[in-house]
Amino acid sequence: MSAVPRFGSVVLDCPDPAALAGFYARLLDWSAAEVDDDNRWATLNGPGVKVEFQRADDYLPPTWPKPERQQMFHLDLVVDDLPAGHDRALELGARHLDTQRTFRVYADPAGHPFCLCAC
């Protein structure tokens, strides 16, 4: 036994775990998520990482870049072809928020910021 923690997963609060897990499954080209019977929890298993989604009934999305509701964290996703990744993210339901030289910032359908990075 070890006292050193191991990384388990990242968990995002959202109003609809199945829908948000579906968005990320399509965006990342991963297998469909496992969703519990009452859609309070969804698990997306990727290569060596797990992203999970829990329903928060009073969920309010971040307002980035405005500070009213802080983002708390964001995902950086690496893409080889930034323009093609941009088009794909928008097609799947992301909202473009900002463009920088080597990355672009988006909001997922629940409003969580994430970046597509060609860094």
Backbone bond lengths (Angstrom), bond angles and torsions (degrees), N, CA, C in turn:
res aa  C-N    CA-C-N  psi(-1)  N-CA   C-N-CA  omega(-1)  CA-C   N-CA-C  phi
1 M - - - 1.449 - - 1.519 109.90 -
2 S 1.314 115.81 147.07 1.451 120.79 -178.50 1.522 110.05 -128.55
3 A 1.310 115.98 147.36 1.461 121.47 176.12 1.526 111.52 -88.49
4 V 1.337 116.81 -3.93 1.462 120.97 -179.42 1.527 108.59 -82.94
5 P 1.328 117.93 122.16 1.457 119.48 -179.85 1.533 111.50 -67.21
6 R 1.325 114.95 153.53 1.451 122.17 172.83 1.521 107.37 -112.73
7 F 1.308 116.14 145.93 1.458 120.15 179.09 1.523 109.30 -66.73
8 G 1.338 116.34 127.61 1.454 120.92 179.98 1.514 112.54 -100.53
9 S 1.325 115.72 -60.46 1.461 119.82 -177.99 1.521 109.49 -168.24
10 V 1.317 114.36 168.76 1.461 123.38 168.92 1.519 105.14 -105.79
11 V 1.324 117.61 134.79 1.457 121.81 -179.04 1.524 108.79 -120.78
12 L 1.325 115.84 126.88 1.455 121.42 178.45 1.521 109.66 -108.61
13 D 1.327 117.19 131.00 1.456 121.71 170.74 1.525 108.24 -74.31
14 C 1.311 116.78 146.14 1.464 120.18 -179.89 1.524 109.36 -166.88
15 P 1.332 118.08 166.15 1.460 119.64 179.16 1.527 113.04 -81.52
16 D 1.349 118.61 -22.75 1.464 122.07 -175.59 1.527 109.38 -142.50
17 P 1.345 117.83 90.50 1.463 120.74 -176.50 1.529 114.37 -56.19
18 A 1.324 118.55 -41.78 1.467 120.50 -178.52 1.530 110.85 -63.03
19 A 1.319 117.00 -43.87 1.467 120.45 -178.41 1.526 111.34 -66.04
20 L 1.336 117.12 -44.81 1.459 118.97 -177.88 1.526 111.17 -70.09
21 A 1.325 117.26 -38.74 1.468 120.13 175.58 1.526 110.32 -62.23
22 G 1.322 116.97 -38.04 1.464 120.78 177.15 1.512 112.18 -63.35
23 F 1.331 116.88 -40.72 1.470 120.55 177.26 1.519 110.17 -59.43
24 Y 1.337 117.59 -50.25 1.465 120.26 -178.18 1.531 111.88 -68.64
25 A 1.324 118.70 -33.08 1.470 120.66 176.30 1.532 109.66 -61.73
26 R 1.316 116.95 -43.45 1.470 120.46 178.91 1.526 111.05 -69.89
27 L 1.335 117.19 -44.02 1.461 120.81 -178.68 1.522 111.24 -60.69
28 L 1.330 116.81 -44.03 1.461 121.73 -176.48 1.529 112.95 -90.89
29 D 1.325 116.92 -3.29 1.466 123.24 -178.21 1.528 110.92 57.95
30 W 1.343 115.14 46.08 1.462 122.83 177.11 1.527 108.60 -103.86
31 S 1.315 115.84 165.26 1.467 121.16 176.40 1.524 109.99 -63.14
32 A 1.323 114.54 159.04 1.470 120.53 -179.96 1.527 111.18 -58.40
33 A 1.297 114.82 151.28 1.469 121.90 -179.08 1.521 111.50 -75.92
34 E 1.312 114.56 156.09 1.460 121.90 169.45 1.530 106.34 -90.59
35 V 1.323 116.54 125.15 1.472 121.53 -176.76 1.519 108.50 -121.45
36 D 1.342 116.79 132.94 1.464 118.58 179.11 1.531 110.10 -71.21
37 D 1.324 116.18 166.36 1.459 121.88 -171.41 1.522 114.78 -59.84
38 D 1.336 117.78 -31.22 1.464 119.52 -178.37 1.530 113.17 -103.87
39 N 1.329 116.81 14.25 1.470 122.86 177.29 1.527 112.00 54.48
40 R 1.318 115.93 40.21 1.465 119.55 173.90 1.518 110.52 -97.70
41 W 1.343 117.74 -15.29 1.466 121.71 -176.09 1.520 109.09 -151.17
42 A 1.326 115.97 136.49 1.465 121.35 174.92 1.521 108.23 -135.26
43 T 1.325 116.00 143.09 1.457 122.27 -179.30 1.521 109.15 -122.59
44 L 1.321 114.72 127.20 1.461 122.57 178.65 1.524 106.83 -113.68
45 N 1.327 116.13 114.48 1.465 121.40 -178.74 1.517 109.80 -97.70
46 G 1.330 115.89 115.82 1.450 121.56 176.97 1.516 109.48 -107.68
47 P 1.315 116.37 -178.16 1.465 119.96 179.67 1.533 111.03 -67.60
48 G 1.325 116.11 101.13 1.455 121.49 177.53 1.511 115.57 77.79
49 V 1.319 118.25 7.23 1.467 121.33 -179.18 1.529 109.12 -147.46
50 K 1.318 114.78 152.44 1.456 120.78 178.68 1.530 107.93 -126.84
51 V 1.331 116.45 131.91 1.458 122.25 173.62 1.518 106.28 -116.70
52 E 1.329 115.80 129.24 1.452 119.70 -177.66 1.529 109.83 -122.81
53 F 1.309 114.88 158.07 1.455 121.64 -173.96 1.524 107.68 -133.72
54 Q 1.341 115.91 128.66 1.461 119.72 178.90 1.517 109.61 -122.27
55 R 1.325 114.77 139.91 1.451 119.11 -179.92 1.519 109.73 -71.53
56 A 1.297 115.09 132.51 1.463 123.16 173.08 1.525 105.29 -121.37
57 D 1.304 116.21 108.08 1.464 120.37 -173.16 1.521 113.26 -61.43
58 D 1.319 117.95 -30.79 1.466 121.26 179.76 1.522 111.49 -103.95
59 Y 1.328 117.34 26.74 1.464 122.02 -176.09 1.532 111.65 -59.32
60 L 1.320 115.44 134.04 1.462 123.30 172.06 1.525 106.76 -126.96
61 P 1.321 118.69 127.90 1.460 120.43 -176.58 1.521 112.21 -70.73
62 P 1.335 116.41 155.80 1.461 120.21 173.80 1.533 109.91 -61.00
63 T 1.300 116.41 156.53 1.474 121.38 179.71 1.521 111.38 -110.32
64 W 1.326 117.70 22.83 1.461 121.90 -177.78 1.516 110.47 -50.04
65 P 1.317 119.07 135.36 1.458 128.70 8.37 1.533 114.13 -88.59
66 K 1.313 117.34 0.74 1.467 119.33 176.92 1.526 108.88 -74.08
67 P 1.319 118.35 143.99 1.473 121.13 -171.65 1.532 116.31 -85.83
68 E 1.319 119.79 5.07 1.466 119.51 -175.49 1.533 112.25 -56.58
69 R 1.333 116.70 -47.87 1.469 122.04 176.73 1.520 107.07 -127.73
70 Q 1.311 115.68 108.49 1.469 121.99 -175.23 1.528 111.23 -64.34
71 Q 1.336 115.62 152.61 1.456 120.41 179.86 1.522 112.91 -76.60
72 M 1.312 120.01 -24.34 1.461 126.19 179.61 1.527 113.32 69.94
73 F 1.305 118.61 -43.53 1.454 122.54 176.34 1.524 107.16 -163.46
74 H 1.320 115.82 167.72 1.462 119.64 172.00 1.523 108.84 -150.15
75 L 1.312 116.48 161.32 1.458 122.33 177.68 1.521 109.15 -95.63
76 D 1.324 117.08 135.90 1.460 122.65 170.10 1.518 106.99 -104.81
77 L 1.317 116.48 117.29 1.454 123.01 -178.59 1.525 108.45 -112.78
78 V 1.324 117.08 127.23 1.465 122.17 -176.17 1.522 108.97 -86.76
79 V 1.331 115.62 136.11 1.466 121.73 178.36 1.527 108.12 -136.87
80 D 1.328 117.14 139.88 1.466 120.77 -179.72 1.519 112.35 -76.38
81 D 1.327 117.68 -37.62 1.465 122.97 -177.13 1.524 107.63 -116.05
82 L 1.321 116.26 95.44 1.468 121.00 -174.38 1.529 112.64 -61.41
83 P 1.340 120.09 -46.40 1.473 118.64 178.42 1.539 112.91 -60.69
84 A 1.318 117.67 -41.43 1.463 120.36 178.57 1.526 110.58 -68.51
85 G 1.337 117.19 -39.27 1.460 120.95 176.69 1.515 111.35 -62.72
86 H 1.328 115.87 -39.46 1.465 121.79 177.16 1.529 110.35 -58.66
87 D 1.330 116.31 -51.43 1.462 120.58 -178.87 1.526 111.13 -60.06
88 R 1.336 115.87 -41.92 1.464 120.62 -178.99 1.529 110.86 -65.38
89 A 1.319 117.20 -43.91 1.465 120.46 179.86 1.532 111.09 -60.66
90 L 1.331 116.67 -43.19 1.465 120.00 179.10 1.524 111.23 -65.14
91 E 1.322 116.00 -41.40 1.467 121.12 179.84 1.531 111.48 -61.20
92 L 1.333 116.35 -33.30 1.462 121.08 -178.49 1.531 113.26 -84.61
93 G 1.338 117.88 -6.64 1.456 120.23 175.35 1.513 116.28 117.35
94 A 1.340 117.82 4.03 1.466 119.94 176.13 1.525 109.55 -73.71
95 R 1.314 115.42 157.60 1.468 122.05 176.20 1.520 107.86 -116.00
96 H 1.336 117.20 125.07 1.465 122.47 -178.84 1.527 109.70 -73.51
97 L 1.343 116.74 129.54 1.464 121.68 -178.22 1.520 113.50 -111.61
98 D 1.343 118.18 -34.62 1.461 120.17 -173.33 1.526 109.54 -163.04
99 T 1.324 115.97 151.51 1.456 121.95 176.27 1.522 109.05 -125.22
100 Q 1.312 115.41 129.50 1.462 122.98 173.04 1.529 107.41 -119.60
101 R 1.314 116.76 177.29 1.465 120.26 -175.11 1.529 112.68 -59.88
102 T 1.320 118.57 -46.24 1.461 120.95 -174.56 1.528 113.40 -115.86
103 F 1.324 118.63 7.20 1.461 120.43 177.75 1.516 110.37 -155.56
104 R 1.321 114.22 161.23 1.462 121.50 175.76 1.527 108.43 -129.86
105 V 1.319 115.09 146.59 1.460 121.61 -177.50 1.529 108.54 -108.32
106 Y 1.340 114.58 137.15 1.467 121.91 -178.53 1.522 109.02 -133.25
107 A 1.321 114.98 166.15 1.457 121.62 167.09 1.521 106.82 -114.41
108 D 1.334 116.46 134.64 1.460 119.87 174.89 1.534 108.03 -73.96
109 P 1.332 119.06 175.45 1.466 119.93 -177.72 1.526 115.25 -58.51
110 A 1.343 118.54 -21.51 1.464 121.03 176.58 1.522 111.68 -93.48
111 G 1.335 117.81 -1.64 1.461 121.79 176.45 1.519 115.47 97.45
112 H 1.349 119.28 -0.29 1.475 120.39 178.09 1.529 109.10 -71.64
113 P 1.320 117.92 129.49 1.460 119.83 174.81 1.527 111.33 -68.63
114 F 1.314 115.50 144.37 1.469 122.01 169.45 1.521 107.32 -147.96
115 C 1.315 115.89 158.03 1.467 121.32 -178.91 1.513 110.30 -117.05
116 L 1.307 115.73 142.22 1.448 122.29 164.19 1.527 105.30 -100.28
117 C 1.327 115.32 122.31 1.459 121.18 -173.36 1.520 110.85 -116.53
118 A 1.311 116.56 132.44 1.460 123.21 171.51 1.508 106.65 -115.08
119 C 1.311 116.07 53.21 1.465 123.12 -173.95 1.522 110.76 -97.25
